[in-house]
Amino acid sequence: MTPEKSSKREGGALSWLAIYREPVVLRMFFLGFSSGLPLLLVLGTLSFWMREVGVDLKSIGFMSWVGLCWGMKWLWSPLVDKLRIPLLSSRLGQRRAWLLTAQIGLIVSLALMAFADPAKSLTLTAALALTTAFFGATQDIALDAFRIESGSEEKQAAFAATYQTAYPNARILYASEKDFSTENRVRFFNNIKNNDYDCVIMSHDQFGKIPQAPELQQRILQAELDTVEENLEVLRSQGKDISRTMLKGLEKRKFNLEVKLEKIAYTIKNRKDDVVDFRQMGIDHLFVDESHQFKNLMFNTRHDRVAGLGNSEGSQKALNMLFAIRTIQERTDKDLGATFLSGTTISNSLTELYLLFKYLRPKELERQDIRCFDAWAAIFAKKTTDFEFNVTNNIVQKERFRYFIKVPELAAFYNEITDYRTAEDVGVDRPKKNEILHHIPPTPEQEDFIQKLMEFAKTGNATILGRLPLSETEEKAKMLIATDYARKMALDMRMIDENKYEDHPDNKASHCAKVIAEYYNKYDAQKGTQFVFSDLGTYQPGNGWNVYSEIKRKLTEDYGIPASEIRFIQECKNEKARKAVIAAMNEGSVRVLFGSTSMLGTGVNAQKRCVAIHHLDTPWVRHEVA
């Protein structure tokens, strides 16, 4: 083995340790130590000291009650979130300010307790122990929030490990990929059920694999079905004045809910006793990072002609989250039960605001007799009709919920469950964005296709685009089809038909390759790296032509960039391969990394040498752009 190969092998074997050298992880280690120390001193060392000086067992047992501070810290945790500490919060951020305050209180109370004599002044010792416990619990509140806000999902395992090392009394379970394999999943669920963990850390996908109690699913879906049937009765009573589309939509929704309920009834009937579901795991609270990914929750409405409401069917991912939150709410007989963390809580539609209340304030909605979206909209929103431009640049009438009414009441309702922090509050150091918008004139083929696309949008004649006539379902989604074609056309005509259209020197792929090469050469001495984002034409091994491979071909053939320095995140089939590519980006051995928003966005920290980020097709969803 050559020295070079030996060095590479050693670096690869030890590369996993790199994360523990990162400042944010090291910070968690020392903060975890400071968190565990007060608990150890108050509940352990103090009892031993009191026995040594001859304090009776009854008093020692009574002193252990100060440990309840850690169990009751939820009482003043909202205060730690909302109350700003003069001078400190503006300079250090909310979390750091409270951490410093709590630690100063701990230092003072521990120092005073060290000079107290339990044998002579038991009351003073008890008061100091209570003060220490209070500041220790307060420190834990601030630290828990600080830890969640400090890093990405890929670092949570390291956070858990360092936190547990420094704070041995905290029982933390981190879910790995192996834990959720088919053969290990049941054992992992039983582990959560049978052990009293303080915290269980897992990804969104892993959380979605946890079975939910079928009885609870049945109750929730039955309530949705009742609302749909109520809406149907109202519509049928209106006779000819109703929209046939609206009626068919509700009937389809009713049918889908009935099918789901039949499946759940079958599951309950044939259930095995050894199946562990979320209700049996004893989870007390959910901290949901990137909570906007669960915004597509089902809702019922009779407003079929109102634009901008989103998909009332929702997603299974969001529905599973609702089941889990309802489980906690039923156990506690209270609202909330979860903390949603997001940079874009409300991004696109009015319904997202209502769905936050549906998740977190069901009892309050019921108290106000708000049982569906229409009831909520009738109180807080105003529907108007106005003129808008459509995709063909024609003026059309659109009905939307454009205005909020009863704004003070809605704001007060929203403030009950919402808090926000700016980058300045949490001390995030963000670089200034230097955004450059490249205007690329359309090629002759694109010009021709634009005219076809406009004609299709006006007439609905799909044969103009070289496809079969639209079906009844496709007719309803004509604008979506037109938009999809427009996005593909703007990226590359070969996205429409790779056999019909050819490469062009003025297309987006050629322009992008040129810009990437310029940055590559400009920052070659520093091994500067670049990201290329595209949600269309993504790389799929052995699946024909794609934009990723085309740009890579241009970079290697036209600009002489080594193929080994250009990678696609989709090539990584497991977490090990993914981490290796990210490490190579940070080292500068991989200089250009392609990926989609979902795969290369949240949780990827490969930006240490980054000099440019290229977006071939900007996402339409606001949180994805952010």
Buried (B, 14 or more C-beta within 10 A) or exposed (E): EEEEEEEEEEEEEEBEEBBEEBEBBEBBBEBBBBBBBBBBBBBEEBBEBBEEEEBEEEEBEEBEEBBEBBEEBEEBBEEBBEEEBEEBBEEBBBBBBBBBBBBEBBEBBBEBBEEBEBEEEBEBBBBBBBBBBBBBBBBBBBBBBBBBBBBEBBBBBBBBBBBBEBBEEBEBBBBEEEBBEEEBBEEBBBBBBEEEBBBBBBBBEBBBBBBBBBBBBBBBBEEBBBBBEEBBEEBEEEEEEBEEEBBEBBEEBBEBBEEBBEEBEEBEEEEEEEEBBBBBBEBEEBBBBBBBBBBBBBBBBBBBEBEEBBEBBBBEBBBBBBBBBBBBBBEEEEBBBBBBBBBBBBBBBBBBBBBBBBBBBBEBBEEBEBBBBBBBBEEBBEBEEEEEEEBBEEEEEBBBBBEBEEEEEBEEBBEEBEEEBEEEBBBEEEEEEEEEEEEEEBBEBBEEBBEBBBBBBBEBEBEBBEEEEBEEEBEEEBEEBBBEBBBBBBBBBBBBEBEEBEEBEEBBBBBBBBBBBEBBEEBEEEBBBBBBBBBBBBBEEEEEEBBBBBBBBBBBEEBEBEEEBBBBBBBBEEEEEBBBBBBBBBBBBBBBBBBBBEBBBBBBBBBEBBBBBBBBBEBEEEBBEE
